[in-house]
Amino acid sequence: MKNKKPAIALSVNPDSTPILYTDEIHMSTNDYGVVMDIVQKMGDPNQGRVVARVGMSRDHAIAFTQELGKLLLITEKKKGQKLN
């Protein structure tokens, strides 16, 4: 991100804020933003349950993908693997 803000201390209660695993992410976008439906697959291969929905501006989505890409590259290099 261009204007990095100082890191903030995050407080997470694991009892009320579980990690939601995703098998799929369905995304939609328009001129103003992006919405991601975070999905867990159910027993039937054609069924899924939306466990979370995340919306953000287009600018935030671009910054998110850039930062996620950097993080993945760093961690893959530490493991000695190459990303395709």
N, C-alpha and C positions, 0 to 999 in steps of 0.2 A: 504494500500500500504506500501511496505517496507520503501522506502525512501520518507517520507512525505516532500513536499515542502511547504514553507510558503504560506499562503492563498494570492491570488491575488485579487485586487479590480476589479470587473467586471462592465462594463458599457453597458447597454442594452437600445436601442432605441425601445420602444414598437410599434412605427409606422412602422419601417422597419424590426423588428424581432418579428413577432407574435408567440404566443404559438400554435403549431400545434398539435391538438388532434389526437390520434391514436386509432383505433378499433382493429387493427391487426399489427403485425410485422412479416415480412417474412425474414428469415435469411439464409444466405449461408456462407460456410466456406471452407477454403482450408488450406494447410500447413503454409501459411503465414499470414492469417488474416480472418476477419469476415466482412461481409456486411449485414446491416439491411435495409430493405425497410420499411419505416414507412407509413402505409396505413390508409386512411379514407374510410369507406364503403360508397357506393353510394346508390341510391334508390333501385336498384335491389339487392337482397341479394347476388348475385354472382358477383357483380361488386365492385371494389375498385379503389381508386386513390392514387398513390404513392405521398405523399406530401413532403417527404425528404428521402435521402439515406445517411446512415452513415457507414463509413468504419473505421476499426481500426485493429491494430496488435492483434495477439492472446494473447500476454501478457497483452495488454491494455484491451482486452475483459474480461480476467480473473479478473483483478483488478477492472474493472467496475462492474462485477457481485458481487464481494465480498463487495465493497463499497455500492452498491444498497441494498444488503441483510442487511447490518448493519443499513443503514438508515431506511429501512422498519421495522426492529425489534424495533428500538428506537421509531419510531412514533407509532407503534402498541402498545407498552408497555404504552406510554403516554395516549393512548385512552383506555387502559385496555382491549384490545382484544388480542386474540391468533391467530397467523398465523398457518395455517394447514401445 
